[in-house]
């Protein structure tokens, strides 16, 4: 029999689904608006208006009709997907706290999230996702027909037509891989080893293995794999046996103009929240930490501007997670802000972020190891922490800026789009 999920797990899982649905709605809205404007401004494309000089290569009226049809199909698919996503969000909509079937979430403010059927939620999210996929497919077919109208039909074998349609196919498809599902299997094993005998056995490990298998099954179909950490790149090449020339390591980056040392902002943050010199600050989904007492201040989720002030108000940033998160942005933000970092010994962190004692501290995912690491911080003192923070910022500027990440992706796109003779000019990041 499958064990019942705890209230905390339900809250976290539901919140993740809400974020996914928000993303689907936002993307669909952009495509729907673009298609609506396209149909409104260009409702009846005339096949005679084209760059084709050879009458035999001109598109027929049937192609023009199909262009409109595919536009409508695409518009309908995106709209259907958005309606499903919005309906699912309504099912887990904010409700009154008086409802007995509601689990309170402190970080959402004065609101709470309804407990919902997770199976129905997952199925609905999958249906909404399929709607978006179909919308993209119909949109791609519409673009193929538009190219034929403007540059000549495919049957004529025009070089310009194939050059325009070429980027629409999947031969150069690139996919970003952070390796979270794969790495989480290892943290699930750790959690299972640390589980008390009287606690029910988790079923997430089996589900995670199936998820990774389904994820890896499509790897051969991708021409390029972008790994967001050195560890993820190593797994792709060493374990999944992806050819080295198809694996590109582009590290995540954060905005260096937002996250930078600023003592004044740190002081302002302390004054606003009444932070004393010996107080623990907790942010994110961490309502349970409110029970730790007066020395723990739970802030909940923070916007980027507030996060930048937070980092400048602390001595060290500690991320005691046992869940893999790829290349964690919070660690990168703290480093760019000139703060040393302390994190769990997981491969994506030790392989790319904290590779030595110069920038921070590493501990195993046990309470004793975390306690010993905190003792080392206390023994080192603020002088050592400041030096580690300076080293962390220098490393962050070298590796983890948004500017560097954007430049790397630009080179990747040039690498993919250019011919093989010039590929070596761009395929180094």
N, C-alpha and C positions, 0 to 999 in steps of 0.2 A: 504493500500500500504506500502510495506517495505521501510524504509528510506534508503537513500544512505549512504554508509560508508564514513567517512572522509579519507583524504589522510594519516593522521597519523595512523588511524586504519588499512588501507590497508597495510602500510609499516610493522607494527608490525605483522599483521596476516601473510603476505607473508614471513617475516623473520622466524617466528615460523615454517612454512611449510618447508622452506629451511633447518632448523636445523633437522626436522624430516626426510627429505629425505636424508640428510647427514648420519644420524644414520642408516637408512635402507641400504644405499650403503655400509657403513663400515662393518656392521654385515654380509651382504650378501657376501662381498669380502672375509672375513675370512672363511665362510662356503664353498664358491666356491673353494677357494684355497685348503682347506683341502680335499674336495671331488676329485678335480683334481689330487692331489698328491696320494690320496688313489687309484684311478683308474689306475694311471700311475705305481705305485709301486706294486700293487696287482691286476692286471687286470683280472685274471682268477682263483678265489679261488678253490682249489681242495677239494671236500668234504671228501676225504680220509685222509686229513691232519687235525686231530682233536684229542681231548683228550678222545673221546668216546671209550670204550673198548667193549661194546655190539654192535655187527653189526646191530641188529634190531633197535637201537636208532640212527644210523648214518644218517646224512642228505642226501637226494637224490640230484641228479644233478639239479632237478627242483628248489630246494631251492637256490642252488648256482646261477642259472640263474636269479632267482628273486632278489637275492642280487645285482647283477650287474644292473638289470633293475631299481631297486629302487634308486641305486646310480645315475644313469643317470637321472631319473625323478627328484630327489632332486637337482642335478646340474642344470638341465634346469629350474627348478622353481626359484632357487636363481638368476640365470642369467637373467631370464625374469623380475623378480622383480627389479633387479639393472638397467636394460635397461629402464624400465618404470620410475624409480626414476630419472635417469640421463636425460631422455627426459623431464620430468617435470622441472628439474633444468634448462635445456636449455631454456625452455619457459619463465622463469623468470631470464634469464641470464643477466649479466651486459651489459648495452647498452650505447650508446652515450648520453650525456646530451642534445644534440640538438633535440632529439625525443620529440614531443609534448605530447606523451602519457606516459611520464616517471615522476616518483615522486622521488625527490632527497633525499638521505639518507646521512647525513654528516658523520655518524660513519663508513660507509663502505669505506671511503677514497675519492678517486676521482671518484667513480663509483656511479651508480644509479640503482634502481630496477624497472622493468617494472610492470605496473599495469596489472594484469591478472584476468581471470575469476575465482573467488574463488570456485565456484561450481565445475568447471572442475578440478581445482587443488585438491580439497578434494576428488573427485571421483578417480582421478589418484593416489593419495596417498593411498587411500583405496585398490585399485587394486594391487598396489605395495606391500602393507602390506599383502594382501592375498597370493601373490606369495611367500613371506617369510614363511608364516604359512604352505603352502603346502610343501615347501622345507623341513621344520622341520619335517612334518608328514612323508614324504617319507624317510627322513634320519632315523627316529625312526624305521620304518619298516625294513630298511636295517640292522640296528643294531640288531633287533630281529632275522633276518635270519642269521646274522653272529654268534650270540650266539648259535643258533641251530646247525650250522656247527661245532663249536668248542666244545660245551658241550653236545650236544644231542638234539633231537627234543622235542617239547612240548608234543607230544603224549605219550612219554615215562614217562612223569611226573618227570623228574630228578630234584632233589632239587637244584642242582647247576644252572641248566638252569633257573628255576623260580627265584632264588636269583639274577641272573644277569639281568634278564628282569624286575624284580620288580621295580627298580628305574626308569624305562622308563615309567611306567604308571602314571596316574594322581591322584592316591589315596593319595599321600603325597605332592601334589602341594601346594606351598607357593606363596603368592602374596604380593607385597609391596603396601601399600596404604598411600598416603600423605594427602588425603582429600581436595585437592585444589578445585576440581569441586564443592564439597558440600559447602565448606566455601565461595567460590566465589558467590554463590547464595545470601548469606547475604550481601556481599559487593555490589552486583548488586542492592539489595533493597535499600541500603544506597544511591547509586548513583541516583536511581530513586527518592528518597525523596529529594535529593539535586538538582534535575533537575529544571531548570527554565521553567515556563509554556510555553514559546514560543519555546523551544527546542523540537525536535521530540522525541517521546518515543522510547527507545531502545528495540530491539527485542531479545537481548542476553539472557535475563532472562528466557524466555520460552525455548530457545534452551538449556540452562544450566540445567534446570529441567529434560528435556528429556535425556540429557547426563548422569546425575546422576542416573536416573531410570534404564537406560540400563547398567550402570556400576554395580549397586547393584544387578541387576537381576542374575548375575553370582556368587555372593558371596557364596551361599550354595555349589557350586562345589569345593570350595577351602578348603583344609584341614587346612591350617595355614594362618593367616593374620598378616603381619608385618606392624605395624603402625610406621611412622617416627616421630611422636610427641605424647605427652601425650593426647593432644586434639583429635587427630585422633583415638587413641586407645579408648578413652572414647566414641566417636561417634559410633565406631564399636560395642562396648559392650552395650551401653545404648540405642541408637537409632535404629541401624540395628540388634540388639539382637543376635550378634554372641557370642557363648559360650566363657566365659572368658578364658578357657584353650586353645582355638584356636587363641587367640589374643596375639601377642608378640610385645612389644614396644621396638624398637631399634632406638635410636635417631641418626639423621644424624651426621656425623663427618667430620672435615677438617684436613688437614695435619699440625700437630703441629710443624713439623720441618721447614715448610715454613712460617707459620703465627706465629710469636713470636716477642716480643718487641726488637727493634733494632734502637736506636736513630740515629746512623750513616746513616742507610738506609733512614730514614725519612728526614734527612738533605740533603742527596744526591738527593732525589726526589724533594725537594723544590728548590734546585739549578737548576735542570734540567728543570723544568717547570716554574721557576720564580715565585714561590708562596710566597706571602707576609704574614704577620701575620694576616691580616684581609681579607682573600680571601675565597670565597666559591668554593669548588671543587665539580664538578658534573661528574659522570661517568655513562656509559651505554647508552641506547637508550634515549637520552635527548637533541637532537639537538635544541628543542624549547627554552631551557634555555640560548642559546647564546644571546638572546635579553635582558637579565637581566642587561647587562652592563659590565664595565671593572672589577668589583669585582667578577664576576662569571667566572670561568675557566672550560670549558666543555672538558673533557678528552676522552669521548667515551669509548668503551670496552677496558679492560686491561687484560693482561695475569696475571697468578698467581704471578709471580715474581714481576711484576709492582704493583699488588694489595697489596702485602706485604709491599712494600715501601710506597704506598699511606697511608695505615693504620697507619704507623709509623710517617707520616707527619702531621696527623690531631689531633685535641683535642677531638673530639667526632664524631661518625659515626651516621648520621641521614638517616633513610629509610622511607620517607613520602609516602609510597604506600597505596592505598586503595584496591589493588588487593591481594587476598590471595595467598600465595606462599608456603604453607606447612611450613616446618622448614627451614627458609631462610638461605642459606649458607653465604651470605654477613654479616649477623649479627654475625654468629659464627666465621667467619674469623676475624672480628673486635675485638671480645671478646678475642680470642686467641692472638691477637696482643697487648692486654693490653689496649684497648680503651673502654670507656663507650659507650652505644648504646642508640639511641632514635628511637622508632618505633610506628607504628599505633596500636591502641588497637584492635587487632584481636586475636581470641582464640588461634591459634597455637603459637603466640608470647608470649602472656601473660601467657599461660599455661606451656610453656617449657623454654623460653629464659629469658624474663624479668618478674620475679615473685615478685620483690620487688624493692625498691628504691636504694638498695645497688649497683646495676650494671648499672642502666640507667634510662630512662624516657619513659613514655607512654603518648600518646595523642589520642584523638578521631579524626576521619577522617574529621575534619573541619579546615578551615584556622585559625579561632580564637583559637582553641585548640592547634594547632601547634605553633602559635605565643606565646601563654602563656607558652608552654613548653620551647621554645627558650629563653624567658625571665628568666625562672627558671635556665636555664644553665648559662646565663650571671650573674645572682645574685650569683650562687654557686661559680663561679670562677674556676680557673685552679687547685687549691689545692684540691677542692672537686672532680673535674673531674678525677684527678690522682688517688685518693683513689677508686673511682668507677671503674676506669679502672683496677686497681689491683684486685679488687673483681671480676670483669668480667672475667679476665684471670684465676683466681683460679676456678671459676665455669666452664669455658670452658675446663680446663684441667681435671676436674672431670667428665664432661658429654659429651663433644662435640669433642673429638679427633678421628681421623681416626683409630688410633690403637684400641681404645675402641670399635668403631663401628665394625671393622673387627673381633675382638674377640667375639663380641656378635653374629655376623652372623655365625662364626665358631661353636659356641655352638648351634645355631639354627639348623644347618645342622646335627650336632651330635644328637640333640634332635629328628629330623625327622627320621634319618636313624637307630637309635638304637631301640631295642625292648622295649616294654612297661615296663618291669621290671626295666630297667635302665633309663627310660626317665626322672625321677625326678632329675637325676644327672646333666643333661645338659639343661633342659628347664627353667632355671632361668638366667636372663641376668642382 
